[in-house]
């Protein structure tokens, strides 16, 4: 009886190998974070859900609502977000799974950024951009979370466009409260003077793309622009995965 059970178990393992299914996949299947359907291990979001996400179409739309937040900046070039972000909608749930909880998955941001880059490259959005700058986290928050979601978004953009990413020039020097927990009219005060630039001379004549996950009032990106503004002939554009309507 013992040998029969062992033989059946070995047959089962051989079956899994033949089907190219691991024990991990069997008991913890790799699922789409939106619809929960089982997907291939190299996928992050299933093709159907990815296609159904609400695009802003801002890559080809000058004067869009993202650009409108920064148009008073003389050195601002352009801005766009990839998806509309609404409360309790798939994009909010998706980005929440990217950033928070025990099973936070920064690959979600990476996958969305790659999809955005492929679509935005059909326009001239990335033309002339020299470097990608992710909005930095404070070192304490980075240790708590384990990753900076804006960096993963930058990695996705960089891997598709070939534009280099830099994480050394822009730093967060104050550990402010979460913007998501701050009322709209207080967001600007919450991020005032929290960023600094290292070696600003290396950004001389550079066109930088500031990258964040969600753009609401634009206060965080504006605070980044404030410290970049004094750099001679440095121009800036902005990109976000999600934009609140």
Secondary structure, 3 states (H helix, E strand, C coil): CHHHHHHHHHHHHHHHHHHCCCHHHHHCCCECCCCCCECCCCCCCCHHHHHHCCECCHHHCCCCCCHHHCCCCCCEEEEEEEEEECCCCHHHHHHHHHHCCCCCCCHHHHHHHHHHHHHHCCCCCCCCCCEEEECCCCHHHHHHHCCCHHHHHHHHHHHHHCCCEECCCEEECCCCCCHHHCCHHHHHHHCCCCEEECCHHHHCCCEEEEEEEEECCCHHHHHHHHHHCCCCCCEEEEEEEEEEC
